[in-house]
Amino acid sequence: MTDINIESISSGQAFEKMCRDLLLRLFPNLRAVDGSGGDDGIDAIQGMYIDKRHVYQFKYFTGRLNIPQTRKQQILNSLKTAKEKNKEMTHWTLLIALDFTPTEAKWFKEEIIDKNKELTIEHWDKTKIENEIIKNDVVLDRYFANSLISASRKVNTCLLYTSDAADELDGVDLG
């Protein structure tokens, strides 16, 4: 059994699906965007497709942002495309499978947040995503069924039902 670790997700495509599933549980009006043929810088949006005010971008980057060097540029390009193609966008959220170092956090603030003051910009890092998954049984069981957290929750549920069943049978003549 393992603990929750989004770096163990098998691929970028699986990470994107997990992020969509998690966000959909948190925001029922979320819509996924199929990127085949171009996604206009959008992996998911809140609301209807014609009202793309809150855009989500998923990046399955593990390790560091500067290895390879193109990762920072990919983030910048995604934001640039989202801004160009979605003029009504007011919020942009990056979900990324790593926790920033102080240097990476400084880069994100200076190059993404400070240079795009017209937008509300957030990022969900590895720790935030994992903590949101822990709070969500459906996503936890779907993507981390072998985790200690998922297993202990299942054991606790079984014990609760067993205890409730025993209470109901108390005083019943089974013989």
N, C-alpha and C positions, 0 to 999 in steps of 0.2 A: 504494500500500500504506500501511496505517496501523499504528499501535501499538495496544495494548490500551487501550480507553477505554470503560468501561461507560456513560458518558453518551451514547455513540453508539447505544445500544440504542433501537429504534424506539418503544417504548411501555412503560408500566407492566406490561402483561400479558406482554410479551416478557421484561422484567426478572425477573418472578416465575418464569417458565418456566426461565430461565437459572439463577436461584438454586436452584430445585428440582433441576435437572439436576446442578449442581455439588455440592449437599449430598448427593444420592443417590450420587454417585461417592465421596464421603468417608464417608458413613454409610449402608450398604446397607439398614438397617432403617428408613430415612426413609419417611414416608407423606405424600403431598400431600393437601391439603384443598381441595375445590371450594367456592369462596365464594359461588356463586349460591344465594340464599336465606339467606345469613348464614353466616359461617365461625367464629363463636364466638371471634374474635380470633386465629385460627390460619390461617397459610398453609401450614405443614407441621409435622409432629411426628416425633419419633423413637419407634419402637415401634408398638404396635397402637393403633387408634383409641380403644379403651376405656382405655388407659393413657397419658394425655396429660401426661407428666411434663416433657418438653422440647419447648417450643413455639417455633416460628420465625415471625417477622413480617417481611414484605418491604415496604419503602417505596422507591418509585422517585422520590426527591426529588433533583433536581440544583439547583445554585445554592446557596442558603442556606436554613436552617431557618425563618428569620423572613420569608421572601418566598414565598408569602403567609403571613400570620400564623397560619393554621390548621394548619400543618404540625406544630408542637410539640403542639398539642391532638390531632391525629390519632394521634400516637405515644402520648400519654397515654391516649387513649380505647382504642386497641388493647390496651395492657397492662391497663387496667381491665377490659375485656371478657374478655380471656383469663383473668384472675384470677377473675372472677365465674363464668364458665362452665366452668372447668376447675380445680376445687378441689384436685386432686391434682398440679397443676403445681409443679415445683421449679426449673425452668430456663426462662428466657425470653431468646431471642436475636433482636436486631434486625439485619437486613441492609439497609443503606441505601446509595444510590448517590452519596454525597458524603462527603468528609472533614470532620470537625468543625473549626471554628475554636476557639481557646481558650475563647471565650464559650459556644459551643454545647456543648463538652465539659463545661464547668462546669455548664451547665443540665442535661445528661444525668445527670451524677453526682448533683447535688442533687435533681432532680425524679424521676428514674427509679431510680437505684441506691440512694441514701440513704433514700428513702421506701418501699422495697420490700426490706428487709433479709432477709425470709423466703425470697427467691428468689435464685438465682444468675443474675445478669444480665450479658449480654455484648452487644457490638455489633460487627458486621463492617462496616467502612467501605469506601469506594471502593478504597483502597489494598489492604486485606486481601483483598477479593473479587477484584480484578484479579490479585494475586499467587497466589491459589489457582487461578484460571483458567489462568495461565501454567504451573502444575505439572500441569494436567490436559488431555492432548491431545484427548480426545473433546469436552469443552466448548469448548476453544480453537478446534478446527476447526469446530464447529457454529455458534458465535456470532461468531467473529472469523477466518474463513477467509482474509480478505485482509490480516491483520496481518503485520508483518515477522517476528514470532516464529514464527507458524504456517508462513509461507513458508520461513524458514530451516531450520526443523525438517524440513520436507518435502524440501528440497534435500539436507540432511545425510543423511536416510534413503536417498534415491536414490543418493547418492555411495557410501554404505556398501554398498548392494546391488550397485552397479556394480563396486566394488572386490572384493567377495566373488565375484561371477560371473567376473571376470577371473582371480582366483586359482584358481578351479575349472577354468578353461579353460587355464591355464598348462601347457604341455607336451602339450596335446592337438593332434593333427594334424587341422586343419580342411580340408586341401587334398586 
